Amino acid sequence: MQLYIGNKNYSSWSMRPWVLMKQAGIAFEERLVRFDAFETGSVFKNEMARHTPTGRVPVLVDDGFPIWDTLAIAEYLAEKFPQHRLWPAETRARARARSVVAEMHSGFGALRSAFPMNIEARLPEIGARVLAEQPAVRDDLARIGQMWSELLETHGGPLLFGAFGIADAFFAPVAMRARTYGLPLPAPAAAYAERLRALPGVAAWIADALAEQDFVPFDEPYRTSR
């Protein structure tokens, strides 16, 4: 299998299936396509158009068959590798995991827009300013803190549903944003974010992101250079 991804410093969508597969021990070949522009005719768009009609990352290609969209990729992997138990085994826990993953997949638009993933950067002053000025971002962050804390209490940790799974992979980019922008979280949620960042699969992504030494201006709303 080949997994097509974008810049590790910026691409939160790419991070989710990469971390899921890496942490679960599912073998794949990484194909990184650098962000240059998202307009039709750009190098990035031309390359990705060869693999998916959306022209976006991530894309998983299994024996020539492409699967795009992070949630579709996660479901495909869960079905292909049931031995890894990427969803919880218990019915209600599995339903709750699917619910929070879907919530992350389609929601938290205010937080995503205000705090794009930027692993290399440290922008706590931006985080404080945005939280003070934008109630919708505060609401998104409060929901995440509440969700994580409740799941950890219900399932006993150390991760959201006990063992590592799809839900943790989907929230890994939020843990990156929390560090970059100095976002305040309840103590249980903050401790979970630390544990999530320390997982070998997540730590490997972070190391690669820091090693990129790339600056993509359209992914940098708060800086003009590194």
C-alpha positions as CSV (number, residue, x, y, z in Angstrom):
1,M,0.0,0.0,0.0
2,Q,1.1,3.6,-0.7
3,L,-0.1,6.6,1.3
4,Y,0.1,9.9,-0.4
5,I,0.4,12.8,2.0
6,G,1.3,16.5,2.1
7,N,3.8,18.4,4.1
8,K,4.0,16.9,7.6
9,N,4.4,20.3,9.3
10,Y,1.0,21.5,7.9
11,S,-1.2,18.7,6.7
12,S,-3.5,17.6,9.5
13,W,-5.6,15.5,7.2
14,S,-2.5,13.5,6.1
15,M,-1.4,13.1,9.7
16,R,-4.4,11.0,10.7
17,P,-4.0,7.9,8.5
18,W,-0.2,8.1,8.6
19,V,-0.2,8.0,12.4
20,L,-3.0,5.4,12.4
21,M,-1.0,3.0,10.3
22,K,2.4,3.7,11.8
23,Q,1.2,3.3,15.4
24,A,-0.8,0.2,14.6
25,G,2.1,-1.4,12.8
26,I,0.4,-1.5,9.3
27,A,3.1,-1.5,6.6
28,F,2.9,1.1,3.9
29,E,5.0,3.2,1.5
30,E,5.0,6.9,2.1
31,R,4.6,9.2,-0.9
32,L,5.0,12.8,0.1
33,V,3.8,15.4,-2.4
34,R,5.0,18.9,-1.3
35,F,2.4,21.7,-1.1
36,D,3.2,24.4,-3.7
37,A,-0.2,25.7,-4.6
38,F,-3.7,24.3,-4.6
39,E,-4.8,25.9,-7.9
40,T,-5.5,23.8,-11.0
41,G,-2.3,23.3,-12.9
42,S,0.0,23.4,-9.9
43,V,2.6,20.7,-9.4
44,F,0.7,19.4,-6.4
45,K,-2.7,19.3,-8.1
46,N,-1.2,17.7,-11.2
47,E,0.4,14.9,-9.2
48,M,-2.6,14.2,-7.0
49,A,-5.0,14.2,-10.0
50,R,-3.2,11.1,-11.1
51,H,-4.5,9.3,-7.9
52,T,-7.8,10.9,-6.9
53,P,-10.5,13.0,-8.6
54,T,-10.5,15.3,-5.6
55,G,-6.8,16.3,-6.1
56,R,-6.3,16.3,-2.4
57,V,-4.3,14.4,0.2
58,P,-4.4,11.9,1.8
59,V,-4.9,9.0,-0.6
60,L,-4.3,5.4,0.2
61,V,-3.6,3.2,-2.8
62,D,-3.9,-0.5,-2.2
63,D,-2.8,-2.7,-5.2
64,G,-3.8,0.1,-7.6
65,F,-7.1,0.9,-5.9
66,P,-7.3,4.4,-4.4
67,I,-9.2,5.3,-1.3
68,W,-9.4,9.0,-0.5
69,D,-10.8,10.9,2.5
70,T,-9.4,10.2,6.0
71,L,-12.5,8.6,7.4
72,A,-12.9,6.3,4.4
73,I,-9.3,5.3,4.7
74,A,-9.7,4.6,8.4
75,E,-12.8,2.4,7.8
76,Y,-11.0,0.6,5.0
77,L,-8.1,-0.2,7.2
78,A,-10.3,-1.3,10.1
79,E,-12.0,-3.8,7.7
80,K,-8.8,-5.0,6.1
81,F,-6.9,-5.4,9.3
82,P,-9.5,-6.5,12.0
83,Q,-6.7,-8.0,14.1
84,H,-5.5,-4.5,15.0
85,R,-8.9,-3.5,16.5
86,L,-8.7,0.1,15.3
87,W,-12.3,0.5,16.6
88,P,-13.2,-0.6,20.1
89,A,-14.5,-4.2,20.4
90,E,-17.5,-3.4,22.6
91,T,-20.6,-2.3,20.6
92,R,-21.4,0.9,22.5
93,A,-17.8,2.0,22.8
94,R,-17.4,1.5,19.1
95,A,-20.5,3.5,18.4
96,R,-19.2,6.3,20.6
97,A,-15.8,6.2,19.0
98,R,-17.4,6.5,15.6
99,S,-19.5,9.4,16.9
100,V,-16.6,11.5,18.1
101,V,-14.5,10.7,15.0
102,A,-17.3,11.9,12.8
103,E,-17.6,15.0,15.0
104,M,-13.9,15.7,14.4
105,H,-14.2,14.9,10.8
106,S,-17.0,17.3,10.0
107,G,-16.9,19.8,12.9
108,F,-14.7,22.2,14.8
109,G,-14.5,24.6,11.9
110,A,-13.8,27.7,13.9
111,L,-10.9,26.0,15.7
112,R,-9.5,24.6,12.4
113,S,-9.7,27.9,10.6
114,A,-8.2,30.0,13.4
115,F,-5.5,27.5,14.4
116,P,-4.1,25.7,11.3
117,M,-1.7,22.9,12.1
118,N,1.9,24.2,12.2
119,I,4.0,21.7,14.3
120,E,7.3,23.7,14.0
121,A,5.8,27.0,15.2
122,R,5.2,28.3,18.7
123,L,2.5,30.9,18.7
124,P,1.0,31.1,22.2
125,E,0.3,34.8,21.8
126,I,-1.9,34.1,18.8
127,G,-3.7,31.4,20.7
128,A,-4.5,33.8,23.6
129,R,-5.6,36.6,21.3
130,V,-7.9,34.4,19.2
131,L,-9.5,32.8,22.2
132,A,-10.2,36.3,23.7
133,E,-11.7,37.6,20.4
134,Q,-13.6,34.6,18.9
135,P,-16.3,32.9,21.0
136,A,-16.8,30.1,18.4
137,V,-13.2,29.1,18.8
138,R,-13.6,29.0,22.6
139,D,-16.7,26.9,22.2
140,D,-14.8,24.4,20.0
141,L,-11.9,24.1,22.4
142,A,-14.3,23.7,25.4
143,R,-16.1,20.9,23.6
144,I,-12.8,19.1,22.9
145,G,-11.7,19.4,26.5
146,Q,-15.0,18.1,27.7
147,M,-15.1,15.2,25.3
148,W,-11.6,14.0,26.0
149,S,-12.0,14.3,29.8
150,E,-15.3,12.4,29.7
151,L,-14.0,9.6,27.4
152,L,-10.8,9.2,29.6
153,E,-13.0,8.9,32.7
154,T,-15.4,6.5,31.1
155,H,-12.8,4.1,29.5
156,G,-10.0,4.5,32.0
157,G,-7.3,5.8,29.7
158,P,-4.5,6.1,28.9
159,L,-6.0,6.9,25.5
160,L,-9.6,7.8,24.6
161,F,-10.9,4.3,24.5
162,G,-8.2,2.6,26.5
163,A,-5.9,1.2,23.7
164,F,-4.8,3.2,20.7
165,G,-7.3,3.5,17.8
166,I,-8.9,5.6,15.1
167,A,-10.2,8.2,17.5
168,D,-6.7,8.9,18.8
169,A,-5.3,9.3,15.3
170,F,-8.1,11.7,14.4
171,F,-7.4,13.9,17.4
172,A,-3.6,13.9,17.1
173,P,-3.6,17.1,15.0
174,V,-5.6,18.8,17.8
175,A,-2.8,17.9,20.2
176,M,-0.4,19.5,17.8
177,R,-2.5,22.7,17.7
178,A,-2.7,22.7,21.5
179,R,1.1,22.9,21.8
180,T,1.6,25.4,18.9
181,Y,-0.9,27.9,20.2
182,G,-0.7,27.2,23.9
183,L,-4.3,26.2,24.2
184,P,-5.7,25.7,27.7
185,L,-7.3,22.3,28.4
186,P,-8.6,20.7,31.5
187,A,-6.0,18.7,33.3
188,P,-7.1,15.2,32.2
189,A,-7.3,16.4,28.5
190,A,-3.9,18.2,28.7
191,A,-2.3,15.0,30.1
192,Y,-3.9,13.0,27.3
193,A,-2.5,15.4,24.7
194,E,1.0,14.9,26.2
195,R,0.6,11.1,26.0
196,L,-0.7,11.3,22.5
197,R,2.2,13.4,21.3
198,A,4.6,10.9,23.0
199,L,3.2,7.8,21.1
200,P,5.9,6.4,18.8
201,G,3.8,6.9,15.7
202,V,3.0,10.5,16.6
203,A,6.5,11.3,17.7
204,A,7.9,10.0,14.4
205,W,5.5,12.3,12.5
206,I,6.6,15.3,14.6
207,A,10.3,14.5,14.0
208,D,9.8,14.4,10.3
209,A,7.8,17.6,10.4
210,L,10.6,19.4,12.2
211,A,13.1,18.1,9.8
212,E,11.3,19.4,6.7
213,Q,12.7,22.9,6.9
214,D,10.0,24.1,4.6
215,F,8.0,27.3,4.6
216,V,4.7,27.3,2.8
217,P,3.3,30.9,2.8
218,F,-0.4,30.1,2.2
219,D,-0.3,27.8,5.3
220,E,1.2,30.6,7.4
221,P,-1.5,33.2,8.3
222,Y,0.5,34.5,11.3
223,R,4.1,34.6,10.0
224,T,6.0,35.8,6.9
225,S,9.0,33.7,7.6
226,R,10.3,31.1,10.0
